[in-house]
Amino acid sequence: MPRPTAAQLAYGSCTVIFSTLAMLLLSQTSSGVGIAVIAVAALLLGLLVALTVPMPKRARVVAMRKPVGADREQTEEAVLTQS
């Protein structure tokens, strides 16, 4: 599995922090179980966001081909210079 990019780490971390704060403020929970459930949900949401950030595309290697008659022209030139 490839290493996460900086964008994936940033988006995932921000998602965890902001979603945890939002859920804690909206639910107004004070129990340990409620806080644990919110923390786990925020971590899963952050992981989902980090994994859906598009990965950078790999550079494609393009093979260079010689023109069709290139080898023949070089051998003809070599024969003409030897003559």
Backbone as numpy.savetxt, mean C-alpha at the origin, in Angstrom:
# Nx Ny Nz CAx CAy CAz Cx Cy Cz
3.64 -10.97 4.01 2.79 -9.79 4.01 3.69 -8.56 4.01
3.41 -7.60 3.12 4.25 -6.40 3.06 4.08 -5.52 4.29
5.10 -4.71 4.55 5.04 -3.81 5.69 4.04 -2.69 5.41
3.38 -2.18 6.48 2.43 -1.08 6.26 3.15 0.21 5.89
2.51 1.00 5.07 3.08 2.28 4.66 2.78 3.33 5.73
3.41 4.49 5.59 3.18 5.58 6.54 1.72 6.04 6.51
1.13 6.05 5.32 -0.28 6.46 5.20 -1.19 5.48 5.94
-0.91 4.19 5.83 -1.72 3.20 6.51 -1.62 3.36 8.03
-0.41 3.59 8.52 -0.23 3.78 9.96 -0.94 5.05 10.44
-0.84 6.11 9.68 -1.47 7.38 10.08 -2.99 7.27 10.07
-3.55 6.74 8.99 -5.01 6.61 8.91 -5.55 5.67 9.99
-4.87 4.56 10.19 -5.33 3.62 11.22 -5.26 4.20 12.61
-4.17 4.90 12.93 -4.02 5.49 14.25 -5.05 6.58 14.50
-5.24 7.45 13.53 -6.24 8.51 13.68 -7.65 7.94 13.83
-7.93 6.89 13.11 -9.25 6.26 13.21 -9.47 5.70 14.60
-8.46 5.04 15.15 -8.59 4.47 16.50 -8.82 5.57 17.52
-8.03 6.63 17.46 -8.13 7.70 18.46 -9.47 8.41 18.37
-9.84 8.85 17.17 -11.07 9.62 17.04 -12.33 8.78 17.23
-12.31 7.54 16.78 -13.50 6.70 16.99 -13.66 6.33 18.45
-12.54 6.12 19.17 -12.64 5.84 20.61 -13.23 7.03 21.34
-12.72 8.23 21.07 -13.25 9.43 21.72 -14.73 9.63 21.40
-15.10 9.47 20.13 -16.49 9.67 19.74 -17.42 8.67 20.43
-17.02 7.40 20.42 -17.89 6.38 21.03 -17.99 6.56 22.54
-16.88 6.94 23.19 -16.93 7.16 24.64 -17.81 8.37 24.98
-17.71 9.44 24.20 -18.54 10.61 24.46 -20.01 10.35 24.16
-20.30 9.62 23.09 -21.70 9.37 22.73 -22.36 8.34 23.65
-21.61 7.35 24.08 -22.22 6.31 24.93 -22.28 6.70 26.39
-21.43 7.59 26.81 -21.35 8.04 28.21 -21.23 6.87 29.17
-20.49 5.86 28.78 -20.31 4.69 29.63 -19.23 4.95 30.65
-19.38 4.33 31.80 -18.36 4.46 32.84 -17.93 3.10 33.37
-18.53 2.04 32.85 -18.16 0.70 33.32 -16.93 0.21 32.57
-16.20 -0.66 33.21 -14.99 -1.22 32.60 -15.30 -2.06 31.38
-16.40 -2.80 31.42 -16.77 -3.65 30.29 -17.14 -2.78 29.08
-17.87 -1.72 29.28 -18.27 -0.84 28.19 -17.06 -0.17 27.54
-16.11 0.26 28.37 -14.90 0.89 27.84 -14.07 -0.13 27.07
-14.00 -1.36 27.55 -13.25 -2.40 26.85 -13.88 -2.73 25.51
-15.21 -2.80 25.46 -15.90 -3.07 24.19 -15.65 -1.94 23.19
-15.70 -0.71 23.66 -15.45 0.43 22.78 -14.01 0.42 22.28
-13.07 0.10 23.16 -11.65 0.05 22.75 -11.41 -1.03 21.71
-12.00 -2.20 21.88 -11.84 -3.28 20.90 -12.49 -2.90 19.57
-13.67 -2.29 19.64 -14.35 -1.88 18.41 -13.52 -0.82 17.67
-12.93 0.10 18.40 -12.11 1.13 17.76 -10.85 0.53 17.14
-10.24 -0.44 17.81 -9.06 -1.10 17.23 -9.41 -1.85 15.96
-10.53 -2.55 15.95 -10.95 -3.27 14.74 -11.28 -2.30 13.61
-11.90 -1.17 13.94 -12.20 -0.17 12.92 -10.91 0.43 12.36
-9.94 0.70 13.23 -8.65 1.22 12.77 -7.91 0.24 11.89
-7.99 -1.04 12.24 -7.36 -2.07 11.42 -8.03 -2.16 10.05
-9.34 -2.08 10.02 -10.07 -2.11 8.76 -9.69 -0.93 7.87
-9.61 0.25 8.46 -9.25 1.44 7.68 -7.82 1.32 7.16
-6.90 0.85 8.00 -5.50 0.74 7.59 -5.32 -0.27 6.46
-6.10 -1.33 6.47 -5.97 -2.34 5.43 -6.63 -1.95 4.12
-7.58 -1.02 4.18 -8.25 -0.62 2.94 -7.58 0.55 2.25
-6.59 1.18 2.88 -5.83 2.24 2.22 -5.06 1.59 1.07
-5.16 2.13 -0.15 -4.50 1.49 -1.28 -2.99 1.46 -1.12
-2.40 0.34 -1.49 -0.96 0.18 -1.46 -0.37 0.85 -2.69
0.86 1.37 -2.58 1.49 1.95 -3.77 1.76 0.88 -4.82
1.61 1.28 -6.07 1.84 0.34 -7.18 3.33 0.10 -7.35
3.67 -1.12 -7.68 5.07 -1.44 -7.96 5.43 -0.97 -9.35
6.67 -0.59 -9.51 7.15 -0.16 -10.82 7.21 -1.37 -11.75
6.70 -1.19 -12.95 6.73 -2.27 -13.92 8.03 -2.22 -14.70
8.59 -3.37 -14.92 9.81 -3.47 -15.72 9.40 -3.72 -17.16
9.85 -2.87 -18.04 9.50 -3.00 -19.45 10.74 -3.50 -20.19
10.58 -4.60 -20.88 11.69 -5.18 -21.63 11.86 -4.41 -22.93
13.09 -4.08 -23.22 13.40 -3.37 -24.46 13.77 -4.39 -25.52
13.16 -4.27 -26.69 13.46 -5.19 -27.78 14.22 -4.46 -28.87
15.06 -5.20 -29.54 15.78 -4.65 -30.67 14.85 -4.63 -31.88
15.07 -3.70 -32.80 14.29 -3.73 -34.03 14.51 -5.05 -34.77
13.58 -5.42 -35.60 13.60 -6.73 -36.25 14.88 -6.97 -37.04
15.35 -6.03 -37.80 16.52 -6.27 -38.64 17.83 -5.80 -38.02
17.88 -5.50 -36.74 19.08 -4.92 -36.13 20.27 -5.88 -36.18
20.05 -7.15 -35.88 21.16 -8.11 -35.89 21.69 -8.32 -37.31
20.81 -8.37 -38.25 21.22 -8.60 -39.63 22.03 -7.42 -40.16
21.63 -6.19 -39.82 22.35 -5.01 -40.27 23.76 -4.97 -39.69
23.91 -5.38 -38.43 25.23 -5.37 -37.80 26.15 -6.39 -38.46
25.63 -7.55 -38.79 26.47 -8.56 -39.44 26.82 -8.13 -40.86
25.89 -7.46 -41.57 26.19 -6.97 -42.92 27.27 -5.90 -42.86
27.21 -5.00 -41.86 28.22 -3.98 -41.72 29.59 -4.59 -41.42
29.60 -5.63 -40.58 30.87 -6.27 -40.24 31.47 -6.94 -41.47
30.63 -7.54 -42.31 31.13 -8.19 -43.52 31.65 -7.14 -44.50
30.96 -6.01 -44.63 31.39 -4.96 -45.56 32.69 -4.30 -45.10
32.88 -4.15 -43.81 34.12 -3.52 -43.34 35.30 -4.47 -43.45
35.06 -5.75 -43.40 36.15 -6.72 -43.53 36.59 -6.84 -44.98
35.73 -6.56 -45.92 36.05 -6.71 -47.34 37.00 -5.67 -47.86
